[in-house]
Amino acid sequence: MNRRSFLKNGTCGMMSSLPAINTIMNLTLANNLAQAQGTPGEDYKALICLFLNGGNDSFNMLIPTTPDEFAWYAQTRSNVGLQLPSAAGEPFNPSAALPLNVTNTPGRTFAIHPSLPDLAALFNQGDASFVANIGTLVEPIPSVAAFKSGSYRIPVALGAHNTQQIAWQTGMPQKASHNTGWFGRTADILSSRVNPGSALPMSFALSSTKGINQGVNNGGLAIGATGIELLDNVNFKDQWFKTEFEAQQSRLYQNIFQRVHRDKIDEYSDLANTFQTEYNKTATTTTFSGNLSATFRSIARTIAMRNVFNVKRQTFFINFEGFDGHANLLANQANLLTQVNLALKQFWAEMGARGLQDKVTVFTGSDFGRTLRSNGSGTDHAWGGNAFVIGGAVNGGKILGNYPTLLKLGDGLDLSTNGNLLPTTSVDSYYADLLLWFGVPRSDLPHVLPNIGNFYDVNSTSPPLGIFT
């Protein structure tokens, strides 16, 4: 790897830990292979964000099956809806949802998209839960009437892909842009406490981001299926000597190198070579197949190297594109969720083989939900949607938040007559629960999530949503 290629993918977060590089260079793989296996008392945790880019139609990912609720669902969704789960003994129906054993919705039943059988299995065995009707919010909006009154602050440019992706990644929906992301601010707080002396950053990006990994003093490292990615940029040499680095491609790492001194370039290159050498030596016990699966395999290999680089906390971001379902929704979503299911199945098996299932949490996000009403063969941009969380520490088998009881056009939480639902669970509450598990002190939550006080008392003894056991 050449110097320029690594710098394109490095991080200013390495600055504080450069003295550790020589120590890491002297570590041998033999001394760390055994440590790649998780141990019950090991203080390690990883958060993995799987962002379903484009706006996932998540009211087809999780559907109501209680008779009266399903009747409205079927009428509202018409030709873009799913069918009820097949009865026992009936032949497989690719349009029939799969039943879920939900433990916290008495009198109500639900099912999952038929392309997610392994996620259904994880849910039913208590290793996954859903978060219902979640969306970017600046403050709680108690009703449709309250929203229409104009008295409440709302996110900037609702329904716009770019802005809402930024909102999910920065945790600042009241702004069209922000110079730090919530993973980056988490690293600002935790890196020196839990990863002291480590030369690696806490945050990794496995695809393009909208700044989620950028902190004040920390940035993210871009990796791919083969390790540190080699992204060429013919203008890099000139850009390097500018005070402010402005990237020329979609990865938004514009500010990562602002404070990096030129005489540290060789040390970064050494670290890149060390990382790549260890990465190449790290194998997985599970066979991964498919592009998304290869991304999760890279995460598994990086996690397996945690003791080589002396890290106790890591975050990973995956941007999985294709969910903007304006047309051919049913076929396209089925294909995409099949890939999600396979990747999660293989990653979960690998974490099980390494004894790390209770130390890793995978969670989803998406630009926004989609309209319940069909536009002919697809659906359009809306607001509230559903997400899922997987992990051995997850309080599984539950639908957290409030899944709407009435999916009727122009009624309930519909802000229009198209099934554009007002969210009842904030992204902030979702993230706060994840961060408390990850080890962020309650007193530091407002630093990572500036709006959290609008939704949750950080001094409360109860969790925001109850995602974890």
Secondary structure as GFF3:
##gff-version 3
##sequence-region A 1 469
A	DSSP	alpha_helix	3	7	.	.	.	ID=ss1
A	DSSP	three_ten_helix	12	20	.	.	.	ID=ss2
A	DSSP	alpha_helix	21	26	.	.	.	ID=ss3
A	DSSP	alpha_helix	30	33	.	.	.	ID=ss4
A	DSSP	three_ten_helix	34	36	.	.	.	ID=ss5
A	DSSP	beta_strand	45	52	.	.	.	ID=ss6
A	DSSP	beta_strand	62	64	.	.	.	ID=ss7
A	DSSP	alpha_helix	67	77	.	.	.	ID=ss8
A	DSSP	three_ten_helix	78	80	.	.	.	ID=ss9
A	DSSP	beta_strand	98	99	.	.	.	ID=ss10
A	DSSP	beta_strand	110	112	.	.	.	ID=ss11
A	DSSP	alpha_helix	117	124	.	.	.	ID=ss12
A	DSSP	beta_strand	128	135	.	.	.	ID=ss13
A	DSSP	alpha_helix	144	149	.	.	.	ID=ss14
A	DSSP	alpha_helix	161	170	.	.	.	ID=ss15
A	DSSP	alpha_helix	182	194	.	.	.	ID=ss16
A	DSSP	beta_strand	203	205	.	.	.	ID=ss17
A	DSSP	beta_strand	220	224	.	.	.	ID=ss18
A	DSSP	beta_strand	227	228	.	.	.	ID=ss19
A	DSSP	alpha_helix	236	240	.	.	.	ID=ss20
A	DSSP	three_ten_helix	262	264	.	.	.	ID=ss21
A	DSSP	alpha_helix	265	281	.	.	.	ID=ss22
A	DSSP	alpha_helix	291	304	.	.	.	ID=ss23
A	DSSP	beta_strand	313	320	.	.	.	ID=ss24
A	DSSP	alpha_helix	329	353	.	.	.	ID=ss25
A	DSSP	three_ten_helix	357	359	.	.	.	ID=ss26
A	DSSP	beta_strand	360	366	.	.	.	ID=ss27
A	DSSP	beta_strand	385	391	.	.	.	ID=ss28
A	DSSP	beta_strand	399	401	.	.	.	ID=ss29
A	DSSP	beta_strand	425	426	.	.	.	ID=ss30
A	DSSP	alpha_helix	427	438	.	.	.	ID=ss31
A	DSSP	three_ten_helix	442	444	.	.	.	ID=ss32
A	DSSP	alpha_helix	445	448	.	.	.	ID=ss33
A	DSSP	three_ten_helix	452	454	.	.	.	ID=ss34
###
